[in-house]
Amino acid sequence: MDPSFFRCKQVLIVEDCAPVRATIKSMLQTMGFEAIHLARNSTEALKKCYEIPFDFILCDFNLGDCKDGYQLFEALKQQELISPLCCFMIISAESQRKIVHGMIELQPDDYLLKPFSYPVLEERIVRMVKTKIALRKIYLAIAEQDYALAIAECDKALQAKPELNQTTYRLKGELLLQTKAYKKAENYYRTLKENKNYPWARLGYAIAGFRQERWEDSELELVDLTQFDETKVEALDWLSRLLVKQSRFRQACDTLAEAALLSPKNITRQQTLSNLTSIIGDKEAAARIHSKLVAAARHSIHDTADNYLNHARALIDLAQTKSVMERAVQLQHASQLVTGLSKRFNEALVQQEVQLVRGRILAAKGQLAEAKELIHGITGLKSKKLTIDSCMDAAKAYFEIGDLYESEYYIEEMRRHLAKDDFLTETQQLMLKMEKNRHQELKDKIKTINQEASAAYQHGHYGRASELFFEAFQFMPSNPVIALNMLQAMSKGTGLTAETMKLARQAIALIEQGELSITNQQRYKKYYRTLISKHPELATKTRAQSISG
């Protein structure tokens, strides 16, 4: 290629080793590059990419104690700092499978192993730029999200540039799937499969079949495609998703875990995996994955306070399955996570979410009154744009203090958020369904208890009625109607123990703080007078003044 072509091109070398930077720079100068920029790490690289629209970026995979090449490329793509025609090449001495699989997922324009010679570098750069120029109209149309135009340009390129047919074939197939033309994509990939037998074409065919709910054919194809490095990780992803469709959740979890092991830097996959472990009830695995996720996201675009909150949430869920001693350890760890969160993030931005987590920790410790006070004291939560995970946590927090009304509000909020068509959203929808089922089971159980309690009361079995209302109130300690029914049964003279005295005080406090209908207010005054005549220690200053007034 004529060296004059490269003279005016902007190129960035991202490499933490000075001698290697100098060697690559020298090679590029030999090729004809003059506008050569250097960056020692991802921070410098990002700054330069904000200032200059680069035509070429050559980036080392390992960049010291900050973002690596994978994370830098991911950040540049998300922040749209790479133009559609920029050539991005990863350069690395690493040939580990998990790194290779990660790079396959992100799809840089090339991946070059160290050490390499000048002729090899030149050949790769020339190949990259020729492909970009020949298919520039396709890449530009994709960048503009004009997929119909991009498909039309693919058809033109297949006629005009037969030497690039494999790249063009692949782009067109991905565009057909992107536009949800699944039947057309299926026929297209079938032809490629029969004539060329590219593994990626077989994968596209399997995805098109999946989208049309032909589970059996797709499963056979996907299982076979896990044998090829080029398609292994993506095939495992789609296979796991297919297994979820068939409610084979444990197998789906194992399958996705294999994909996560092969490409551990994909944070969205790790989040999906943690959801699947929760769905199958493996709280230990969910907490472990969230711990790894915090570390993996540290230098990536996914490094957010939500990762720490989700880890704490997973530990609370785990603690609820443990013995008293083990529960205390897990809750202490969760508390330390939310306390340490302020060292790295602006806690004011997640103040309400932190309070919810602290409230759940108190509830898990059995300090229900304190938990209720903290959670009910949160302001501005409903006016805030919450993440899906935060909506789920709010639903759990209110459920755990017995406030089903508020819990169901956040379940509905979560449902409104779940609009994307991806695997992560699908697992979140399943978790939402589980939470709704948990609510319904509790409501059915309380309804049954209340019916039995009411029947016992009507037949004069006041002791039994009180026991049943105690049970219902412990399930829903924020329900004033259940509290009122419990006080009514207690007013009939049943003896009070230290435990039931505590419940009576909680019921009185709840009713004093809430709002009752006029009829229920009259009922409450009547039962309250009767109770304090027998148990003066239950009297409250507020109610005493109200009654005497």
ChimeraX attribute file (.defattr): number of C-alpha atoms within 10 A of each C-alpha:
attribute: neighborCount
match mode: 1-to-1
recipient: residues
	/A:1	12
	/A:2	8
	/A:3	11
	/A:4	12
	/A:5	11
	/A:6	18
	/A:7	15
	/A:8	13
	/A:9	16
	/A:10	18
	/A:11	25
	/A:12	23
	/A:13	25
	/A:14	26
	/A:15	27
	/A:16	19
	/A:17	14
	/A:18	11
	/A:19	10
	/A:20	14
	/A:21	17
	/A:22	14
	/A:23	12
	/A:24	18
	/A:25	20
	/A:26	15
	/A:27	16
	/A:28	21
	/A:29	16
	/A:30	13
	/A:31	22
	/A:32	18
	/A:33	20
	/A:34	17
	/A:35	15
	/A:36	18
	/A:37	16
	/A:38	19
	/A:39	19
	/A:40	17
	/A:41	24
	/A:42	26
	/A:43	13
	/A:44	12
	/A:45	22
	/A:46	18
	/A:47	11
	/A:48	17
	/A:49	17
	/A:50	14
	/A:51	10
	/A:52	14
	/A:53	16
	/A:54	23
	/A:55	19
	/A:56	22
	/A:57	21
	/A:58	22
	/A:59	28
	/A:60	29
	/A:61	25
	/A:62	21
	/A:63	18
	/A:64	13
	/A:65	9
	/A:66	15
	/A:67	22
	/A:68	19
	/A:69	24
	/A:70	22
	/A:71	22
	/A:72	24
	/A:73	27
	/A:74	19
	/A:75	19
	/A:76	17
	/A:77	14
	/A:78	11
	/A:79	12
	/A:80	13
	/A:81	19
	/A:82	21
	/A:83	16
	/A:84	19
	/A:85	20
	/A:86	19
	/A:87	21
	/A:88	23
	/A:89	24
	/A:90	22
	/A:91	22
	/A:92	18
	/A:93	13
	/A:94	15
	/A:95	12
	/A:96	9
	/A:97	13
	/A:98	18
	/A:99	18
	/A:100	16
	/A:101	22
	/A:102	18
	/A:103	21
	/A:104	19
	/A:105	16
	/A:106	14
	/A:107	14
	/A:108	15
	/A:109	19
	/A:110	17
	/A:111	20
	/A:112	19
	/A:113	12
	/A:114	12
	/A:115	9
	/A:116	12
	/A:117	10
	/A:118	14
	/A:119	11
	/A:120	11
	/A:121	16
	/A:122	16
	/A:123	11
	/A:124	15
	/A:125	20
	/A:126	14
	/A:127	14
	/A:128	19
	/A:129	18
	/A:130	13
	/A:131	18
	/A:132	18
	/A:133	12
	/A:134	14
	/A:135	21
	/A:136	16
	/A:137	19
	/A:138	27
	/A:139	20
	/A:140	16
	/A:141	18
	/A:142	18
	/A:143	15
	/A:144	12
	/A:145	11
	/A:146	12
	/A:147	18
	/A:148	14
	/A:149	16
	/A:150	23
	/A:151	21
	/A:152	14
	/A:153	19
	/A:154	26
	/A:155	16
	/A:156	14
	/A:157	20
	/A:158	17
	/A:159	10
	/A:160	12
	/A:161	14
	/A:162	11
	/A:163	12
	/A:164	15
	/A:165	16
	/A:166	13
	/A:167	14
	/A:168	23
	/A:169	18
	/A:170	17
	/A:171	17
	/A:172	23
	/A:173	25
	/A:174	16
	/A:175	18
	/A:176	21
	/A:177	19
	/A:178	12
	/A:179	11
	/A:180	13
	/A:181	14
	/A:182	21
	/A:183	16
	/A:184	14
	/A:185	24
	/A:186	24
	/A:187	13
	/A:188	19
	/A:189	27
	/A:190	18
	/A:191	14
	/A:192	21
	/A:193	18
	/A:194	11
	/A:195	9
	/A:196	13
	/A:197	13
	/A:198	16
	/A:199	20
	/A:200	21
	/A:201	24
	/A:202	25
	/A:203	24
	/A:204	26
	/A:205	29
	/A:206	27
	/A:207	25
	/A:208	26
	/A:209	21
	/A:210	22
	/A:211	18
	/A:212	13
	/A:213	13
	/A:214	14
	/A:215	17
	/A:216	11
	/A:217	13
	/A:218	23
	/A:219	21
	/A:220	12
	/A:221	18
	/A:222	27
	/A:223	14
	/A:224	15
	/A:225	23
	/A:226	20
	/A:227	13
	/A:228	12
	/A:229	14
	/A:230	17
	/A:231	21
	/A:232	22
	/A:233	27
	/A:234	21
	/A:235	29
	/A:236	23
	/A:237	21
	/A:238	23
	/A:239	28
	/A:240	29
	/A:241	24
	/A:242	25
	/A:243	18
	/A:244	20
	/A:245	15
	/A:246	11
	/A:247	11
	/A:248	14
	/A:249	19
	/A:250	18
	/A:251	15
	/A:252	25
	/A:253	23
	/A:254	16
	/A:255	21
	/A:256	26
	/A:257	23
	/A:258	16
	/A:259	24
	/A:260	23
	/A:261	14
	/A:262	19
	/A:263	22
	/A:264	19
	/A:265	20
	/A:266	22
	/A:267	20
	/A:268	14
	/A:269	19
	/A:270	25
	/A:271	19
	/A:272	22
	/A:273	28
	/A:274	25
	/A:275	24
	/A:276	28
	/A:277	22
	/A:278	21
	/A:279	19
	/A:280	15
	/A:281	13
	/A:282	15
	/A:283	22
	/A:284	16
	/A:285	17
	/A:286	27
	/A:287	24
	/A:288	14
	/A:289	19
	/A:290	24
	/A:291	18
	/A:292	15
	/A:293	25
	/A:294	21
	/A:295	13
	/A:296	17
	/A:297	18
	/A:298	15
	/A:299	16
	/A:300	20
	/A:301	16
	/A:302	19
	/A:303	17
	/A:304	15
	/A:305	20
	/A:306	18
	/A:307	22
	/A:308	21
	/A:309	26
	/A:310	25
	/A:311	24
	/A:312	28
	/A:313	28
	/A:314	24
	/A:315	28
	/A:316	28
	/A:317	23
	/A:318	22
	/A:319	25
	/A:320	19
	/A:321	12
	/A:322	13
	/A:323	9
	/A:324	11
	/A:325	9
	/A:326	14
	/A:327	20
	/A:328	18
	/A:329	14
	/A:330	22
	/A:331	25
	/A:332	16
	/A:333	16
	/A:334	24
	/A:335	20
	/A:336	12
	/A:337	18
	/A:338	23
	/A:339	13
	/A:340	12
	/A:341	19
	/A:342	14
	/A:343	9
	/A:344	9
	/A:345	13
	/A:346	11
	/A:347	17
	/A:348	10
	/A:349	10
	/A:350	18
	/A:351	15
	/A:352	21
	/A:353	25
	/A:354	22
	/A:355	18
	/A:356	26
	/A:357	26
	/A:358	24
	/A:359	27
	/A:360	30
	/A:361	28
	/A:362	20
	/A:363	20
	/A:364	20
	/A:365	17
	/A:366	11
	/A:367	14
	/A:368	20
	/A:369	14
	/A:370	14
	/A:371	26
	/A:372	22
	/A:373	12
	/A:374	16
	/A:375	20
	/A:376	16
	/A:377	11
	/A:378	15
	/A:379	11
	/A:380	9
	/A:381	14
	/A:382	12
	/A:383	7
	/A:384	10
	/A:385	10
	/A:386	19
	/A:387	14
	/A:388	20
	/A:389	17
	/A:390	23
	/A:391	24
	/A:392	22
	/A:393	22
	/A:394	27
	/A:395	28
	/A:396	25
	/A:397	25
	/A:398	25
	/A:399	23
	/A:400	21
	/A:401	28
	/A:402	21
	/A:403	20
	/A:404	21
	/A:405	13
	/A:406	16
	/A:407	25
	/A:408	19
	/A:409	15
	/A:410	22
	/A:411	21
	/A:412	15
	/A:413	19
	/A:414	23
	/A:415	16
	/A:416	10
	/A:417	14
	/A:418	16
	/A:419	11
	/A:420	9
	/A:421	8
	/A:422	11
	/A:423	19
	/A:424	20
	/A:425	17
	/A:426	19
	/A:427	21
	/A:428	22
	/A:429	17
	/A:430	15
	/A:431	17
	/A:432	20
	/A:433	14
	/A:434	13
	/A:435	19
	/A:436	17
	/A:437	12
	/A:438	13
	/A:439	17
	/A:440	12
	/A:441	12
	/A:442	18
	/A:443	16
	/A:444	12
	/A:445	13
	/A:446	20
	/A:447	13
	/A:448	14
	/A:449	19
	/A:450	21
	/A:451	14
	/A:452	16
	/A:453	27
	/A:454	21
	/A:455	15
	/A:456	18
	/A:457	19
	/A:458	11
	/A:459	10
	/A:460	13
	/A:461	16
	/A:462	22
	/A:463	18
	/A:464	18
	/A:465	28
	/A:466	26
	/A:467	18
	/A:468	23
	/A:469	28
	/A:470	26
	/A:471	17
	/A:472	24
	/A:473	26
	/A:474	17
	/A:475	19
	/A:476	21
	/A:477	24
	/A:478	23
	/A:479	20
	/A:480	22
	/A:481	14
	/A:482	20
	/A:483	26
	/A:484	25
	/A:485	24
	/A:486	26
	/A:487	25
	/A:488	23
	/A:489	26
	/A:490	26
	/A:491	22
	/A:492	17
	/A:493	13
	/A:494	15
	/A:495	13
	/A:496	13
	/A:497	9
	/A:498	8
	/A:499	9
	/A:500	15
	/A:501	16
	/A:502	12
	/A:503	20
	/A:504	22
	/A:505	16
	/A:506	17
	/A:507	23
	/A:508	21
	/A:509	14
	/A:510	17
	/A:511	19
	/A:512	16
	/A:513	9
	/A:514	11
	/A:515	11
	/A:516	16
	/A:517	8
	/A:518	9
	/A:519	8
	/A:520	14
	/A:521	14
	/A:522	12
	/A:523	16
	/A:524	21
	/A:525	14
	/A:526	14
	/A:527	20
	/A:528	24
	/A:529	17
	/A:530	18
	/A:531	21
	/A:532	15
	/A:533	13
	/A:534	12
	/A:535	15
	/A:536	11
	/A:537	11
	/A:538	16
	/A:539	16
	/A:540	16
	/A:541	8
	/A:542	9
	/A:543	15
	/A:544	13
	/A:545	9
	/A:546	10
	/A:547	11
	/A:548	6
	/A:549	6
